[in-house]
């Protein structure tokens, strides 16, 4: 915890704190016996799958709660799932420089079934950010609570080797779109993950040297091609704004908190994507009509809290809390302000109602509540 929300009323504090308690309970209840965190236990397109990106942020929320056993189980599952693909990644590393077309068939997926297997349905499957985010959270968790990284060394090596080849390749973004681009938030996740592992000294000499070079190259790409008008951009060479961009500042640390680039990026996200407390993904978003995403409101709030803007961060937390249903469940997005309302029904017809609960939403609520000093003092794992 790094900051405090200015003098909430007792009733307001209790409401916000109890939703944090509910969020922890809900995540714990739905965590699979394997250790995997499902994206959403009921949503038709997500049911039965775990993403490394969602899972890593869920783990961060649970780590802040202090539920070490839950987070360790997630990392056990992830490391085991990746270690089982060591030969596949070794072949990717060997083939990629000489035969990149052949290497495409060796890419790791972005989501896995709870037993660690690949899915058998079509998905937008090449994304690098989840691997970087997992490395970042794993190191962050062990630094917070202790633990030996050697426990997860085999999975760490596979993730580092995979990113060593693919880090700067075009891939799908956080939203599983625009595979033809190189996305600033994805590159930042890679940088954060590799830098985190490097500071632990867990990598051997050659692997560490490669990881350092890749992290440096990705950071350079962000600095030289991932900015426009003094702020970060959605992908390299564009000037678009994306709701994921604050992550490049907090937690990934590729841009320094309070720097001109960080301030301009947060200001652009607020100006273009924040409406009445809810943050949109990007202006052209048509998914379920392009609603406001709870997790992105928490991400912006997380950044504002770290930057010392506690009241603005608290307003975002309250907006998210207002979206909970009577049981305390938080959805993926809400339709109160749609960017493209004419496109909403096609997604409802295709996949049913919006994901609810979305465990990533609950995790981001935990993170922002922690930043604002609103996790319950009597919490127990």
N, C-alpha and C positions, 0 to 999 in steps of 0.2 A: 504494500500500500504506500502511495507516495503523496497523496493530497487528501483534503477534507472538504466536503460539501458545506457551504456556509449555512449554519444554523437552521436545518430543516425542523419543522414542527415534530412533536413526538409522534403524532399520528402518521405523518408523512414518512418519518424514519421507519416506523414499524411496518408500514405497507411495503416500502422498498426493501427492507431487510427480509421480510417474510417471503417476498417473491424470490429473493436470492436463495433462501432455504428450499423453496419449492423447486427452483431450477436445479440445485444440486441433487435433490431427491429424484427428480425426473430423469436426469442424465444417468444416475446410478442405477435406477430401475431398468432402463432400457439398454444399458451396456451389455453386450453379448458375453456369454460365458467364456468365449475365446479371448476377450479383452478388447475386441473391436467396438468402436462407438458408431452405431448406425447414424446415418444422416437424418433420417426421419423414419420412425417405426411404422408409419401408416401410409405415407404418400406413395402412390402407385409406381412412379418412376424411380424412387429412391429406395423403396422397401427391400431389405435384404442385402444392402450394400454399405460399405464404409469407404469414405474418401480420406486420404492422408491430410489434405488441407483442412477439411472440417474437423477431422479427428485431432489434429495438432492444436487447433484453437480450442476445441472442447477440452483437451488435456490441460491447456493453459488455465482455463477456468477452474477445473477440478484441482489442479496443483495449487492455485491460489487459495482455494477453499481449505486445502490441507489433506485432501483425500489421496494420499501417496499410493495406497494399494491400487486404487482404480487407475491412476496414471501409469504406474509401473506395469500393470496388466496390459494397458494399451500399447506401451512401448515394447513389451514382450511380443505381443501379437504382430506389431509392425516389423520389428527386427526379424522375427521368424519368417514372416511372409516375404521379406526382401532376401534374406539369406537363402531361401529355397530357390531363388532366381539368380544365384551367383554365377552359374555357368552361362546363363542367358546373357547377363551383362558383360561377362568376360568375352563372349563372342561378339557382342556389340562393340566393345572397345577395340577388338582386333579388326573388325570389318569396316567400321565407320570411316576411317581415313581413306581407304582404297575403294570401297564400294558402298557409298551412302545409301543407294537405292535398296540394296540388300539389307542394310542395317535397319531400315524402317520396320521390317517385320520382327525385329528384336526389341522394340521399345516396350518399356513397362507401362502398364495401364495406370489410369488415374484413380480407379476405384476397384475394390476387391470384395468378393463375398466374405462372409464372416469366417469361413474355414480357410481363408487365404487364397482361394482359387480365383482365377479370372472369371468375369461374367461371360455369359453365353449369348447376350443380346448386344445389338449395336449401341455404341456410345461414342462421345467425342473424347477420344481416349489418350491423346498424348498431351500431357501437361507437366511442366517441370516444377511449378511452385509448391506442390504438395510435398515433394521430397526435400526441398530446402526448408519449408516450414516445419516439417517433422524434425529435421536435424536441429533447427533453432530451439524448438520446444524441449526436445530431449536434453540438450545441454542446459537450458534455462531451468528445467525441473530439477536436474541433479545439482546444479549450483544452489538452488533454493532449499532443497531438502536433503542433500547428500546422496550417496549412491555411487556405485562403481560403473563407469561407462563400459568397462570390459564386458559387462553382462550383455550389452547390445552391440558389441564390436562388429560382429559379422554383418548385421544389418547396416550399420554405419558405413562400412567399407563398400557395400553394394550401392548405397545411395550416393556416396561420394564419387564412385567410379561412373555411375550413370550420369550424374551431373557433369562430370569431367568431360564427357563427350557431348552432351545434349544441351548444356546450360544456355547457350545463346542461339539455339535453333528456333525458328518460328514454331509456335505451338498454340494450342487452345489456351485462352485466358482463364481467370478465375470463374468466369461465367460460361465456360465451355463454348466459346464463340471465337471467330476470327483467327483460325489456325494459320493464316498466311502471315501473321504479324509477330513481332517480338514485343512482348508486353512489359511495361515498366514495373508493374507490381510483381510479375513473375520473376523478372531478373532480380528484383530486390529481395525476394524470398530466398533465391539461390545464394545471393551474397551473404545474407544473414546466416543461413544455415552453414555455409562453408566457413565463414569467419568464426562462428560459435565453436564448431568442431576443432578448428585450428588452434584456438586458444587453450584447448584442453590438453594438447600434446598427445592425443590418442592415435593419430595417424602416423604411419611409418614415413621415412624421409621422402621417398619418391612420390607417394600419394599426397603427402602434405605439400610438396612443392607444386604438384599439379593443381591441387585445390586452391592454393594461394594465387596461382596464376589465373585460374578461372574466375575466382572472386574479384580479382583486380580488373580483369577484362570486362566483366559484367558491370562493375561499378563505373568503369570508364564509359561504357555504352550509355548508361543512365545519365551520366553527367554531360555527355556530348550530344546524344541524340534523343534522349528521353526527356528533354526539357524544351519549353518554348515560352517566351515572354516571362522568363524568370521563374517558372513553375514546372512541376512534373506533368507529363502527358500520358494519355491512356496507352499508347504504344509508340515505338520509336518512329520519329519522323512525322508525327501527327501533332495537332494542337488540341485534341479532344480531352475532356475531363472524365475521370472515372471514380466511382465511389470507393474503390479499393486503394486509391493512391495514398491516403493517409498512412497506410501500413508501411510505406517506404520510410516514413519518419519514425513512428511508433507502431509496432515494436521492432521493425527490422533495422532501424538505425543507419540506413544508407544516406539519409539526409539528416543533418543535425537539428534537434529540437530548437526552435526559436530562430533558426537561420532564415535569411530572406527567402530562400527557395521553399523551406518548410512553411513559413507563414503565408506565402503566396499560394501554395498548393492547397492548404486548408481553407483559405479564403475563397479560392475558385470552386472547391467542392461545395462549400456552404452557399455560395452565390448561385451556382448552376443547378445543384442537385438537392439542396435542403429545402423542404417545404413543410412548415408547421411542425417541425420536430422530426420528420421522417426523411431519410436520405435515399434518393433513387440511385440505381446502379450507373446509368449513363443516359443521356438525352434521347438516344435512338432506341432505347430498350422497349421491346414489344412483348416480352415474356409475361403472360397473364396481364397484359395491358400496360406493364411498366409501373408497378406500384412502388411503395416505399418499403425498404428493407430494414428490419429491426437491427440486424447485425451490423449494418453500415452506420446506423445512427450511433451504436455503441462504439464502433471503431473511431468515428469522428470525435465522439465524447472522450474516448480514451486519450486521444491526442490532445484535446483541449485541456483535460485534467492534468496531464503531464506538463503542459505548457503553462499551468497555473490559472487557467480560465475555468474555475470550479463551478461557477454559477451556470455558465453556458453548458458545461458538461452535465451538470445536474438536471438541466431542463431536458436534455436528450434522454437521460436515464428515465425521467418521469414519463416522457412520451412513450418510451418502450414499455414501461410498466402499464401504461394505460391500454396497451394493445392486448394484454393478457385476458383470457376468458375466465369464467368463474372458477375453473380448476387451477388457474395459474399457467396454462399452456400458452406458449408464445409461437406464433406462426413465422413463416419465412418472410412474407411481405403482406401488406394490407392494401386494399383498393380505394382508400379514402381520396387519394390524388393520383390518378392514372395519367401517364404521359401519352398513352395511345389506347384509350378505352375501347376503341372499335376492335382491338386485337385480343381482348381478354377472353371472350367466350370460346374462341377456337382452342385455347389451352385447357379450359375447363372441360370442353368436350373430349379433348385428347387424353387428359390425365386425371380429371376430377378436380376437386377443390385444392387450393394452395396447401403446401406441406404445413401440417400443424399437428404435433409440435415439430419444430426444427431444432435439433439439439445445438447446432451452432448458434442460434439466436440466444438460447439459454446460457451458453458458455460465455458469449460476449457480454451478456447482462452481468454475469458473475465477475468478469474482469473489470467492467466499469464500476460496478458496485464496490469492488475492492479498492479501486483507485480513489473512490470518494468516501472511503471509510464506512461502508454500509453493509459489510458482511457481518453476520451475527457473531458476537464475541464468544458465545457458548457452542459454536459449531464443532461437530465431531465427524470424523470420517465414517 
